[in-house]
Amino acid sequence: MTTDSLFLPIALPLLGALLVTALPRKAPLLGLFAALLTSASGLWVSGQVWLGGDLGVVLGGWGSPLGIGLAADGLSVALLAMTSLVALGISLYALSYLAETDLAAHFWPLWMLLWAALNGIFLAADLFNLYVMLELLGLSAAALGALTGSRAAIEANLRYLLVGLLGSMSYLLGVALIYTGYGTLDLGLLGARIQPSALAATALVLMTGGLALKAALFPLHFWLPPAHANAPAPVSAALSALVVKAAFYLILRLWSGPFADIADASAAFVIGALGAGAILWGSWRALRAERLKLLAAYSTVAQLGYLFLFFPLLQALPAGPARDDLFAACVLMAVTHGFAKAGFFLAAGLVQKMAGHDRIDELGGAAQSMPATTFSIALAGSALIGLPPSGSFIAKWIMLRSVFETGQWWWLPVIAAGTLLAAAYIFRVLSRAFGLEPTPQCFISDARAELPAFLLAAASVLLLGLAAGPLWSLLGFSGVST
């Protein structure tokens, strides 16, 4: 594969969406085939960057900045590889989960469009094409979330759609300011031209605010719990594990790329403070949640808070090995959460489907009736808590080290409280599952759906915890400094 094939992770799912729309009776088979090809192309691009360095191409025969530019570096392909594996697991799960419903013909076209938008966000090299992919992502995600047709799902996803449009408009206003001031939207050219100014700062505020709304950063998270909790299980997994990561990725890309000299310590502190609020509020609401999927949704709010807590720490560290390690830890936590939350939501969906509900206090006997599913929840939960040897344990360890190195000790109680609250709500679920009250449930296992949930949950602990070194290599760093 050459750099000209960077378009395949975007083109293949778009072609798949067209095929499953034209042949709805064969949607599951064609959708799975497109998912396999899309996943393979994303992993291949990731491997090329890992082995040979950054890739870039301008499509259509036009040079930059007129042509549609695609680029892949360590940061983008770390998220691309995670998306390829998680989305493939969700696709395999959906094949079984939706087999006896009439939702499959509607699910697969929208799912392929969402996957194309995700890959496009990770590979696009200019601000306007990022906007186009954000719009495609938001529309397809809202439509997928409302697939069940229930009143609660439709209301939640209409709210999600309107909030997403507001976020997109804020982002687009920032893009317009950048083009007015610097005459380019190409990320590489913009990085060379942009200078600290009121215009650049205003554009950064608008773009970050719009993306923070899409990422459900506290207190802009109000739309996420109902949207994620009321969607079908494979959609909930995609929304929580992948869709919100796209908005976070763009914030990280902008702050560490062209706007690196614009964002100052005070702006980073504000982002960190909002992240701290997300950790505490999301964890507390997860602990009080009555439904398993609602618990997982509030847990996503909390886990996203950790990702934004990296910003003030990164801002305070000078360039060097310590900052490189912290940046890699941030990416590692994002990737680990993607695998863990996908596995958790898929397992929760199985419990809901087999038991007929997901009320936590009425899950007595679940461990005896669905041991593999319960084990998946436990594995994913250990990664959400940050227990060793999960990838999030490594990320939190490096985060704590940076807290002391930068003297920002006030983040320490937040990290500790969030970890304890996460342990409390995960063990609350497990204690109910291993109990026998009110009565043991006679669940029926589905091995075809249980396997993807288990593998995704296990990857967050075993793959990313015991073999995190390749991620440092992918990001261009030698490894964790001692």
C-alpha positions in Angstrom: 0.0 0.0 0.0 1.3 3.4 -0.9 0.4 6.8 0.4 -2.2 7.0 -2.3 -4.1 4.3 -0.5 -4.7 6.5 2.6 -8.2 7.0 1.2 -9.2 3.4 1.6 -10.2 3.5 5.3 -12.7 6.2 4.2 -13.7 4.9 0.8 -14.3 1.3 1.8 -17.0 1.9 4.4 -18.7 4.5 2.1 -18.8 1.8 -0.6 -20.1 -0.6 2.0 -22.9 1.8 3.0 -23.9 2.0 -0.7 -24.0 -1.7 -1.1 -26.0 -2.5 2.0 -28.5 0.2 1.1 -28.9 -1.2 -2.4 -29.2 -4.8 -1.2 -31.0 -4.6 2.2 -31.7 -8.3 2.4 -28.0 -9.1 2.3 -27.1 -6.2 4.6 -25.6 -8.3 7.5 -23.3 -10.3 5.1 -22.3 -7.3 3.0 -21.9 -5.1 6.1 -19.6 -7.7 7.8 -17.6 -8.0 4.6 -17.2 -4.2 4.4 -16.3 -4.1 8.1 -13.5 -6.7 7.6 -12.0 -4.8 4.7 -12.3 -1.4 6.5 -10.6 -2.8 9.6 -7.9 -4.4 7.5 -7.2 -1.1 5.7 -7.1 0.9 8.9 -4.6 -1.6 10.5 -2.5 -1.6 7.4 -2.2 2.2 7.4 -1.3 2.0 11.1 1.4 -0.6 10.4 2.8 1.5 7.6 3.2 4.5 9.9 4.6 2.3 12.7 7.3 0.8 10.4 8.0 3.7 8.0 6.9 7.0 9.6 4.3 9.6 8.7 2.3 9.4 5.5 0.5 12.1 3.5 -1.2 12.5 0.2 -3.3 15.2 -1.6 -6.1 13.7 -3.7 -7.5 14.9 -7.0 -4.3 16.0 -8.6 -4.4 19.4 -6.9 -1.6 20.6 -4.6 -2.0 21.8 -1.1 -4.0 23.7 0.0 -6.5 23.3 -2.8 -6.6 19.5 -2.9 -8.2 17.2 -0.3 -5.2 16.3 2.0 -4.9 13.2 4.0 -2.2 12.6 6.6 -1.3 9.9 9.0 1.1 10.1 12.0 1.5 8.3 15.3 -1.4 10.1 17.0 -3.9 9.7 14.2 -3.1 6.0 13.6 -3.2 5.2 17.3 -6.9 6.2 17.2 -7.3 4.7 13.8 -6.0 1.3 14.9 -8.2 1.4 18.0 -11.2 2.2 15.9 -10.5 -0.6 13.4 -10.4 -3.2 16.2 -13.2 -1.9 18.3 -15.5 -1.3 15.3 -14.8 -4.8 14.0 -15.7 -6.2 17.4 -18.9 -4.2 17.4 -19.7 -5.4 13.9 -19.3 -9.0 14.9 -21.5 -8.4 17.9 -24.2 -6.7 15.9 -24.4 -9.6 13.5 -25.7 -11.8 16.3 -27.4 -9.2 18.4 -29.6 -7.8 15.6 -30.1 -11.2 13.8 -33.7 -11.6 15.0 -34.8 -8.0 14.7 -35.8 -5.8 11.8 -33.1 -3.2 12.6 -30.2 -4.8 10.7 -31.2 -3.3 7.3 -31.1 0.2 8.9 -28.1 -0.4 11.2 -25.5 -1.4 8.6 -25.7 1.6 6.2 -25.6 4.1 9.1 -22.8 2.1 10.8 -20.7 2.2 7.7 -21.2 6.0 7.4 -20.3 6.5 11.0 -17.1 4.4 10.6 -16.1 6.4 7.4 -16.6 9.6 9.3 -14.4 8.4 12.2 -11.6 7.4 9.8 -12.0 10.6 7.9 -11.5 12.7 11.1 -8.3 10.8 12.0 -6.9 11.2 8.5 -8.1 14.6 7.3 -5.4 17.2 7.0 -7.4 20.4 6.9 -9.9 22.1 9.1 -12.8 22.2 6.6 -12.7 18.5 5.7 -12.6 17.9 9.5 -15.9 19.8 9.7 -17.5 17.8 6.9 -16.5 14.5 8.7 -17.8 15.9 12.0 -21.2 16.6 10.4 -21.4 13.1 8.9 -20.4 11.6 12.2 -23.0 13.5 14.2 -25.9 12.8 11.7 -25.1 9.1 11.5 -24.6 8.7 15.3 -27.9 10.4 16.1 -29.8 8.2 13.6 -28.2 5.1 15.0 -29.1 6.0 18.5 -32.7 6.4 17.6 -33.0 3.0 15.8 -35.2 1.4 18.4 -37.9 4.0 17.8 -38.8 4.3 21.4 -39.9 7.7 22.7 -37.0 8.0 25.1 -34.5 7.1 22.3 -35.9 9.6 19.9 -36.0 12.4 22.4 -32.5 11.8 23.6 -31.1 11.6 20.1 -33.0 14.6 18.8 -31.3 16.5 21.7 -28.0 14.9 20.7 -28.5 16.0 17.1 -29.3 19.6 18.0 -26.4 19.8 20.5 -24.1 18.3 17.8 -25.2 20.9 15.3 -24.5 23.7 17.8 -21.1 22.3 18.4 -20.4 22.1 14.7 -21.5 25.7 14.1 -19.2 26.9 16.8 -16.3 24.9 15.3 -17.1 26.3 11.8 -17.1 29.9 13.1 -13.6 29.3 14.4 -12.6 27.8 11.0 -14.0 30.9 9.2 -11.9 33.2 11.5 -8.8 31.2 10.8 -9.3 31.3 7.0 -10.0 35.1 7.2 -6.8 35.7 9.1 -4.4 33.3 7.6 -5.7 32.3 4.2 -5.3 28.6 4.7 -7.1 25.7 6.4 -4.3 23.1 5.9 -3.0 22.0 9.3 0.6 22.0 8.2 0.5 25.4 6.5 -1.5 26.9 9.4 1.1 25.7 11.9 3.8 27.6 10.0 1.7 30.8 9.6 -0.3 31.3 12.7 0.9 33.8 15.3 -0.5 34.6 18.8 -3.3 37.1 18.3 -6.8 37.9 19.4 -8.1 36.4 16.2 -6.3 33.1 16.8 -7.3 33.0 20.4 -11.0 33.6 19.6 -10.9 30.9 16.9 -9.3 28.4 19.3 -12.0 29.2 22.0 -14.8 28.7 19.4 -13.4 25.5 18.0 -12.5 24.0 21.4 -15.9 25.0 22.8 -17.8 23.3 19.9 -15.7 20.2 20.2 -16.0 20.1 24.0 -19.8 20.1 23.5 -19.5 17.1 21.1 -17.1 15.4 23.6 -19.6 15.8 26.4 -17.1 17.6 28.6 -18.6 18.7 32.0 -20.9 20.7 32.3 -21.8 20.2 28.6 -22.4 16.5 29.1 -26.2 16.7 29.7 -27.0 15.1 26.3 -24.8 12.0 26.6 -26.3 9.8 29.4 -29.8 9.5 27.9 -28.5 9.2 24.3 -26.0 6.4 25.2 -28.3 4.6 27.6 -31.3 4.4 25.3 -29.5 3.3 22.1 -29.1 -0.4 21.1 -26.1 -2.0 22.7 -23.8 -2.0 19.6 -24.6 1.7 19.1 -24.1 2.6 22.7 -20.6 0.9 22.5 -19.8 2.9 19.4 -21.0 6.2 20.8 -19.1 5.8 24.0 -15.9 4.1 22.8 -15.4 5.9 19.5 -17.6 8.9 18.7 -16.7 11.1 21.7 -13.0 10.1 21.2 -13.1 11.8 17.8 -14.0 15.2 19.3 -11.3 14.7 22.0 -8.8 13.7 19.4 -9.4 17.0 17.5 -9.0 19.1 20.6 -5.7 17.3 21.4 -4.6 17.6 17.7 -5.3 21.4 17.6 -3.8 22.1 21.0 -0.6 20.1 20.4 -0.4 21.1 16.7 -1.1 24.5 15.0 -2.4 26.1 18.2 0.4 25.0 20.5 1.7 28.5 20.9 -1.8 30.0 21.3 -3.1 27.9 24.2 -1.6 29.2 27.5 -1.5 27.8 31.0 -4.7 29.6 32.1 -6.7 28.0 29.2 -5.2 24.6 30.0 -6.2 25.0 33.7 -9.8 25.8 32.7 -9.9 22.6 30.6 -8.3 20.6 33.4 -10.9 22.1 35.9 -13.7 21.0 33.7 -12.1 17.6 33.4 -11.9 17.4 37.2 -15.6 18.3 37.5 -16.4 15.5 35.0 -14.5 13.0 37.0 -16.3 13.7 40.3 -19.8 14.4 38.9 -19.8 11.5 36.4 -18.4 9.0 38.9 -21.0 10.1 41.5 -23.9 9.8 39.1 -22.6 6.4 37.9 -22.6 5.2 41.5 -26.2 6.3 42.0 -27.4 5.0 38.6 -30.2 2.3 38.7 -29.6 0.9 35.2 -26.4 -0.8 34.0 -26.2 1.1 30.7 -26.9 4.4 32.4 -24.1 3.6 34.8 -21.8 3.0 31.8 -22.9 6.3 30.2 -22.1 8.4 33.3 -18.8 6.4 33.6 -18.0 7.7 30.1 -18.4 11.3 31.3 -16.0 10.6 34.2 -13.4 8.8 32.1 -13.4 11.6 29.5 -12.6 13.9 32.4 -9.3 12.1 33.0 -8.3 12.8 29.3 -8.8 16.6 29.8 -6.9 16.5 33.0 -3.8 15.8 31.0 -3.9 19.3 29.3 -2.7 21.5 32.3 0.0 18.9 33.0 1.2 18.9 29.4 1.2 22.7 29.3 3.4 22.8 32.4 6.1 20.4 31.3 8.9 21.5 28.9 9.7 19.6 25.8 11.6 16.4 26.6 11.1 12.8 27.6 8.8 13.5 30.5 6.4 15.4 28.4 6.6 12.8 25.6 5.7 10.1 28.1 2.8 12.1 29.4 1.5 12.7 25.9 1.7 9.0 25.2 0.0 8.2 28.5 -2.9 10.5 27.4 -3.3 8.6 24.2 -2.9 5.3 26.0 -5.8 6.2 28.4 -8.0 7.2 25.4 -7.3 3.9 23.6 -7.8 1.8 26.8 -11.1 3.5 27.5 -12.2 2.8 23.9 -11.6 -0.9 24.3 -12.9 -1.1 27.9 -16.1 0.9 27.4 -17.0 -1.0 24.2 -16.6 -4.3 26.0 -18.6 -3.0 29.0 -21.5 -1.8 26.8 -21.6 -4.9 24.7 -21.7 -7.1 27.8 -24.4 -4.8 29.4 -26.4 -5.2 26.2 -26.3 -8.9 26.5 -27.5 -8.8 30.1 -30.4 -6.5 29.0 -31.3 -8.7 26.1 -31.3 -12.0 28.0 -32.8 -10.7 31.3 -35.2 -8.4 29.7 -33.9 -5.4 31.8 -30.7 -3.9 33.0 -31.8 -2.8 36.5 -28.7 -3.3 38.7 -30.5 -4.2 41.9 -32.3 -7.1 40.1 -29.3 -8.8 38.5 -29.0 -11.5 41.1 -27.7 -14.7 39.6 -26.2 -13.1 36.5 -22.8 -14.4 37.3 -24.1 -18.0 37.5 -26.3 -17.7 34.4 -23.9 -15.6 32.2 -20.4 -16.2 33.6 -18.5 -15.0 30.4 -20.5 -11.8 30.2 -20.0 -11.1 33.9 -16.3 -11.7 33.5 -16.2 -9.3 30.6 -17.8 -6.6 32.8 -15.2 -7.3 35.5 -12.3 -7.0 33.0 -13.6 -3.8 31.5 -14.4 -2.5 35.0 -10.8 -3.1 36.2 -9.5 -1.0 33.3 -12.0 1.8 34.1 -10.9 1.8 37.7 -7.2 1.8 36.7 -6.2 -1.5 38.3 -2.9 -3.2 37.1 -2.1 -4.5 34.6 -4.5 -2.4 32.5 -3.4 0.4 30.2 -5.2 3.0 32.3 -3.1 2.0 35.3 0.1 2.9 33.3 -1.5 6.1 32.2 -2.6 7.1 35.7 0.8 6.3 37.1 2.5 8.6 34.6 -0.2 11.2 35.3 0.5 11.1 39.0 4.2 11.4 38.4 3.6 14.5 36.3 1.4 15.9 39.1 4.4 15.9 41.4 6.8 17.0 38.8 4.8 20.1 37.9 3.7 20.8 41.4 0.0 20.7 40.5 -0.8 18.7 43.6 -4.5 19.9 43.6 -5.3 17.3 40.9 -4.2 14.5 43.2 -7.4 14.4 45.3 -9.5 14.4 42.2 -7.7 11.4 40.7 -7.9 9.5 44.0 -11.6 10.3 44.5 -12.4 9.3 40.9 -10.5 6.0 41.2 -12.3 5.2 44.5 -15.7 6.1 43.1 -15.0 4.0 40.0 -14.1 1.0 42.2 -17.4 1.6 44.1 -19.7 1.5 41.2 -18.0 -1.4 39.4 -18.0 -3.5 42.6 -21.6 -2.5 43.2 -22.5 -4.1 39.8 -20.4 -7.2 40.5 -21.8 -7.7 44.0 -25.3 -7.8 42.6 -24.3 -10.1 39.7 -22.7 -12.6 42.1 -25.6 -12.4 44.6 -28.8 -14.5 44.4 -31.3 -11.9 45.4 -34.1 -11.1 44.6 -34.1 -14.4 42.6 -31.7 -16.1 40.3 -32.4 -15.3 36.7 -32.5 -18.0 34.0 -30.5 -16.3 31.3 -29.5 -17.8 28.0 -25.9 -17.2 26.8 -25.0 -16.2 23.3 -21.4 -17.2 22.6 -21.3 -15.4 19.3 -22.0 -12.1 21.0 -20.2 -12.8 24.2 -16.8 -13.4 22.4 -16.5 -9.8 21.0 -17.4 -8.3 24.3 -14.9 -10.5 26.1 -12.0 -9.8 23.6 -12.5 -6.0 23.7 -12.6 -6.0 27.5 -9.5 -8.3 27.7 -7.6 -6.1 25.3 -7.9 -3.1 27.6 -6.2 -5.1 30.3 -3.9 -7.6 28.7 -3.0 -6.0 25.3 -2.7 -2.4 26.4 -1.5 -3.1 29.9 1.2 -5.8 29.2 2.2 -4.6 25.8 2.0 -0.8 25.8 5.5 -0.4 24.4 4.5 -0.4 20.7 2.2 2.7 21.4 5.3 4.7 22.5 7.1 3.5 19.4 4.2 4.5 17.2 4.1 8.0 18.7 7.8 8.3 18.0 9.1 8.0 21.6 11.6 5.6 22.8 9.7 4.5 25.9 8.7 5.4 29.4 11.6 7.3 31.0 12.7 6.4 34.5 
